[in-house]
Amino acid sequence: MWKITLKVDGMQCGMCEAHVNDAVRKAFPVKKVTSSHARGETVILTDQALDEQALRQAIGSGGYTVISVTREPYEKHGLLGGLFK
């Protein structure tokens, strides 16, 4: 599983967050997507790597600009934070 963090410019409110989240969900099969206009950030959890250019295009079509993209492997931890592995 992958955690992809995007720095997004142009989000001003909760509706902007919803627009970005919807654009990502429509373009890609993601497990979870959350956005914060206060942090200027969108975080995506997905089983597969996503094409960066396609991400930029999907979000850009709504009038927002992806400033940066970072990827890292993501391991879901259980209810107790993985204490009992």
C-alpha positions as CSV (number, residue, x, y, z in Angstrom):
1,M,0.0,0.0,0.0
2,W,1.2,3.5,-0.8
3,K,0.7,6.9,1.0
4,I,0.9,9.7,-1.5
5,T,1.1,13.3,-0.1
6,L,0.4,16.2,-2.4
7,K,1.0,19.8,-1.7
8,V,-2.0,21.6,-3.4
9,D,-2.3,25.3,-4.1
10,G,-5.7,27.0,-4.5
11,M,-7.8,25.2,-1.8
12,Q,-9.6,27.9,0.2
13,C,-12.4,26.1,2.1
14,G,-14.1,22.8,2.8
15,M,-15.8,22.7,-0.6
16,C,-12.4,23.0,-2.2
17,E,-11.3,20.0,-0.2
18,A,-14.3,18.1,-1.4
19,H,-13.7,19.0,-5.1
20,V,-10.1,17.8,-4.9
21,N,-11.1,14.6,-3.1
22,D,-13.9,13.9,-5.7
23,A,-11.5,14.5,-8.6
24,V,-9.0,12.0,-7.2
25,R,-11.8,9.4,-6.5
26,K,-13.1,9.7,-10.0
27,A,-9.7,9.3,-11.7
28,F,-8.2,6.6,-9.5
29,P,-9.2,3.5,-7.5
30,V,-8.0,4.8,-4.0
31,K,-8.6,3.4,-0.6
32,K,-8.8,6.8,1.1
33,V,-8.3,10.5,0.2
34,T,-8.4,13.4,2.6
35,S,-7.6,17.1,2.0
36,S,-6.9,20.1,4.2
37,H,-7.1,23.6,2.8
38,A,-5.4,24.9,6.0
39,R,-2.3,22.7,5.3
40,G,-2.6,22.9,1.5
41,E,-2.3,19.1,1.5
42,T,-4.0,16.0,0.1
43,V,-3.2,12.6,1.4
44,I,-4.1,9.5,-0.7
45,L,-3.9,5.8,0.4
46,T,-3.9,3.4,-2.5
47,D,-2.9,-0.2,-3.2
48,Q,-1.1,0.8,-6.4
49,A,1.3,3.5,-7.5
50,L,-0.5,6.4,-9.2
51,D,0.8,8.3,-12.2
52,E,2.0,11.7,-11.1
53,Q,1.2,13.5,-14.3
54,A,-2.4,12.0,-14.2
55,L,-2.7,13.2,-10.6
56,R,-1.7,16.7,-11.5
57,Q,-4.1,16.7,-14.5
58,A,-7.1,15.4,-12.5
59,I,-6.6,18.0,-9.7
60,G,-5.6,20.7,-12.1
61,S,-8.8,20.3,-14.1
62,G,-10.6,21.8,-11.0
63,G,-8.4,24.9,-11.0
64,Y,-6.0,23.7,-8.3
65,T,-2.2,23.3,-8.7
66,V,-0.2,20.4,-7.4
67,I,3.1,21.8,-6.1
68,S,4.8,18.6,-5.0
69,V,4.2,14.9,-4.7
70,T,5.8,12.5,-2.2
71,R,5.3,8.8,-2.0
72,E,6.1,6.4,0.7
73,P,5.2,2.8,1.5
74,Y,2.3,2.6,4.0
75,E,1.6,-0.2,6.4
76,K,-1.7,-0.2,8.1
77,H,-1.5,-0.7,11.8
78,G,-4.1,-2.4,13.8
79,L,-6.3,-0.8,16.5
80,L,-3.4,-0.9,19.0
81,G,-0.9,0.6,16.6
82,G,0.8,-2.7,15.7
83,L,1.8,-3.6,19.3
84,F,0.9,-7.3,18.7
85,K,2.7,-8.2,15.5
